[in-house]
Amino acid sequence: MKKRILTTLALMLCALLVLAACNGNGNGNGGQATAPATGAEPAAGADENGDDGWEQAPLTRLIMVTGGTGGIYYPFGGVLAGVVNARTNLQITPNASEASVDNLGQLASGDAHVAIAQNDVMSYAFYGTGFWADAGRAPVPTLATLMTLYPEVLQVVVAGDSGIYSVADLAGRLVSIGGPGSGVEANALQVLAAYGLTRDDIDAVQLGFAPSADAMRDGNLDAFFVTSAAPNTAVFDLSRARDLRIIPLSEAAMTSLLGTYDFYVRVSLTADDYEFLTEPVQTLAVQATLVATVDMDEQVAYDIVRAIFEGREDVIMGHARGEYISAENAVASLSVPLHPGAERFFREIGAIN
């Protein structure tokens, strides 16, 4: 009897050891399988036993700068960080910030390692042009794109009874062009220029989205520019209080802007974005982009991008903007070259040649 008990205990111990080996892979993720996102192919080197050759970087702690707590960058950045942390040996801490300009400055100074920023602001910083240069900031040639995230739509919002039906009609009117030195201001001035207008041709004020909406609600503003994911909260809330229109951009203006700037793409706003729209509005968008610097280790950059793609469904569960994640969208409208680690991943899944 004693011998039988000892034999049984030995068998149980062996079974426990086998289970432990099956449930751990040395990467701290419990051995859970990670399926590629829709449209992504398994990484190069995968064999019939499921070994995909993904050798993750050692444990690395990173700071991600996002945006204000009332915007989209902050919660979306938190979702991205959580998905990456759950699937890799990386530990990304998302921090609130003043968004694109602030974020790129923190990357340049080394205070942050990864950021979300508009691709047009990235272009100004990388090449040292536009308002980046006008403000006396040094170029940041070390920027490197990880992936495009989602479009931020250029919206010219006017009151329904304003009599404004074209950007050309903004001449002589009271218009908010965004905060001083903001990406919105740069976009607004570019659009005005496409219609032969300058800042001097309008009665310009410089307010953020919410103050602009408040001023229009009180009848103290004729129009305001927004560059934001749609629907923008300030615009949406204002539409509950006042009749609004969003002015379409003319074909000539869009062709001119697309020919001059490589960061714009064509988009269309519909009633799915704002209920008050009775017909599609043709306009342009820049792209919210995940960006680092060339100083980031290649394997770390690879791990970040791959984790986001393989965790796409988890990203979507955390934030609706995750719906835009795809192989095609991720490499669209690149204003700054891809990081070598991101480039390696996108070559593996066939997004680039």
N, C-alpha and C positions, 0 to 999 in steps of 0.2 A: 504493500500500500504506500509506504514512504517513497519507494522508488518511482511509483506511478505519479505521485504528486510532484516530485522533482522534475520528472519528464514533462508534465503538463506546464509547469512554470517555465521551463526552458523554451518550450514552443511558444508560449505567450510572449516571452521576452523577444524572441526572434521576430514575431509578427509586429510587435511595437517598433522594433528597429527598422523593419521594411517600410512601415507606414511613415515613419519620420523621414526616411530617405526620399519617399515619394512626395512628401508635402513640403520640402524645402529645396531651394535651388541655389542658395548662397547669395541671392540678391535682395533678400529681405522682403520679397513679394509673395511669399507663401506658395510659390510655384503655380500661381493662377495663370492660365493661358490668356494671351492678349491677341484678339482677332483684328486683322487690318480693317480700317474703315472702308466704307463703300467706295469702290473705284481704285483702291490701293492694292498693289500686288505684294506678295511676301518679299521680304528683303532678299537680296542676292546672297547665295550661299545656303539657302534653306535646303534641308535634305528630307528624305521620306520619313524620317523619324521625328520631324518637327523642330529640329535644331536650326534656328534661323541665323545663327552666327552673331547675334547681337551681344557684344561685350560692352556693358555699360561702364560709364566713367565711374571712378571711385566716388564715395560720398562727398558731395560738394554743396556748399550753402551759397545761395544767390539772393540778391535783392532785386525785385521787380518793381519799377515805378509805373503807375497806372494813370490816374486822373482824380478829379474831385469826387467826393463820396456821393454827390447827387447826379453824376453822369453815368455813362455806360462803361468807360474804361475801367473804373474801379471794381465793380462787381464782376465784369467779364474777366478781368485780369486775375481776380481771386479764383474763379472757376478754373481757368487755365492752369494756374499754379497748383491747385488741388489735384487736378488730373495728372500733371507731370509728377508731382510728389508721390502719388499713389502707385505709379508705374515705373519709377526709376530710383536710382540712388541719389537723386538731386533733392534738395530741400530749398524750395523757392519761397521767399517771404514777400507777399505783395504789399506795397505801401501806397497810400494816397499821395497825390502830387498836384501840380498845376497843369498837368497834361503835356502835350507835345513838346513845346519849347523847353519847359523845365526838365522834362524827361531826357531829352537829348543832351542838355547841359550836364545832367547827372551822369549820363553815360560817359561823356567826355572827361569829366573830373574823376571818374572811377568810383563815385558814390553809389552807383547802381550798376548792375550787370546785364539786365534785360529790361525792355520797356515797350510800351505801346505808344505809337505816334502816327500822325498823318504822314502819308508818303510824300506829300508836297513839302511839308516842313523838313522832312528828312533830306529832300533834294537841296533845299536852301542851305541846310547845315553842312551837308557833305561837300558841296561845291563852293560854299561861302558866297552865296548870291542872295538877291531879294532882300527881304526885311531882316534876314539873319546878318547880312553884311551891313545893312543900313544901321543896325543897332550896335555896330562895332564888335560883334562877336567873331571869334576866330573860327575858321572852318573846322569841321570834324571829319577828316578823311578816313577815320578808322571805323565809321559806321558800317554795319553789315546786316543785311536783311535775313531774318529767319523765315518768315512767311507772311503773306498778305492774309488779313483776317476777314474784313467785311467792308462794304462801301459806306462812305460818309457823304451824304447827298447835299449838293449845293441847292439851297432853297431860298427863293426871294419871296418873302411873305408880305402880303398887302391886305388892307381892309377891303371887304367886299364892296363898300361904297366909295372907295378912294378914286375911282376913275383911272387907275393905273392898270394897263393891260400888257405892257412891254417894259423891258428894262430902260428903253429910250424915254419912257414916260416919267422916269425918276428924276429927270432934270428939274432943278428948282424945288424939289420936294425934300421933306425932312426924313432922312434915312439913317438908320443905325447900321454901321458897317463892321460891327464886332469890336472887341476890346483892342486897345492899342498894342501893336506888335503881335497880334494873334494870327493864326492861320486863316480865320474867318476874314479878317481885314485884307489879307493878301488876296484871297479868292474874290472878295467883293471888288477890289480895285482892278483885278484882271478881267472880271466880267464887264465892269463899266468900260474899260478900255476897248473891249471887243465891240462896244456900241459907240465908240468915239467920245466917251465921257471920261472925265477925271473927277477927283475928289472935289475940285472947285466948282464943278457943275451941279453939285447937289448940296443941300444943307446937311452936312454930315455930323452925326453924333456917334460916339463910340461906347456902346453898351453890350453887356453879355446877353445871353438868350432870355433869361427870366426878366431882367430889367427892361429889355426891349418889348417883351410881351406885355408887361405892366404898363409901359408908356402907350402902347397901341390900345390897350384896353381903356385907358383914360382919355383917348383921343389926342394924344400928344406926339404921335408918330405916324408917318404915312406908310413906311415900309421898313423891313429889317432883313438882313442877310443871316442865314443860318448854314453852317456846314456841320452836319450831324447825321448819325444814323436816323432813319425814319421808321416810326414817328418820333419826332422830337417832343419831349415832355412839355416844354414851354409852349410850343405851337399847338399841341393837342389840347392843353388846358385852355388856351386862349380861344380855340375854336368853339368851346362850350359857351363862351361869353359874347363873341362877336362873329359875324360872318367874315370868312377869310377866303382869299385866293392865293395860290402859289403860281408865280409867273413863269411860263415856259421860256426857255432860251431858244432863240431863232437858230435855224440850221446854219446860217452864215456865221453867227457868233460861235456856235459849238465847233464848227470846222476850223475857225481861226484859233480857238483856244487849244483844240486837240493838236493842231499843227505846230503850236508854239511850246506847249508844255507836255512832257511825257507822262505826267502823273494823273491826268484826267481820263475818265472813261464815261461812256454814254450810259445813262440809266433813265428809267421812267417811273414816276410816282403815280400811284393809282389809289382807288378807294380802299384797297387793302392796307395802304399806309395811313391815309387820312380819310375818314368817312365823308368829309365835306367836299372832296374832289368829285366832280361830276364827269370828268374825262381825264385820260392820262396826261401827265405833264412831262414833257421831254426836257431833260436837264443833264448835268454832269455830276460826277462824284470823284472824290479822292478816296484813298483807301486807308483804313486803319490797319496798321502793320506791326508785327512783332519784330523788334529790332534789338541787336546787340552790337558788339564791336568785334573787330578781328582778333582782339586779345582773348576772346572766349575760346577755350579748348575745343577742338574740332569734334571730339566725341560728345562733349557736353551739348553743343549745338545740335548734333545729330539726335541725341537722346530726347531733347526737348521737342523737336519737331515730330519725331516718330511717335512719342508718347501722346501728343495732341491728336495725331491722325488715328492712332489705334484706339484712343479713348474718345473718339468723336461723339459717340452716343452719350457718353457721360457728360461731355461738354454741353451738348444740346439739352440734356436734362437740367443742367445748371443755369443755362442762359440761351435764349432763342437765337442769339447771334451765331451760335455754333452751327446752325444750318448752312452757313456760307462756307464752311470748311470743306474743301474738295481739292483734288490734285490740280484742277484747272485754275480755280480761284487763287490758290496759294502762291502761284507764280505770276499772277496778273499784275500789270502796271508797276513793275519793279523800278523804283527811282534810284535805288542804291543796290549795288551788286549783292548777290546771295553770299552768306557765310559759307565757307567750304564744307562745314558739317551739314548744313541744310541742303547745299547743292548735292552732296553725296546721296542724301535720302531721296531727293526729288528725282535724281537719275535712276535710282533703284526702282522707283514705282512708275517710271516712264513719263513723269510730268514734264521733264526737259530731256533733250537729247545729249 
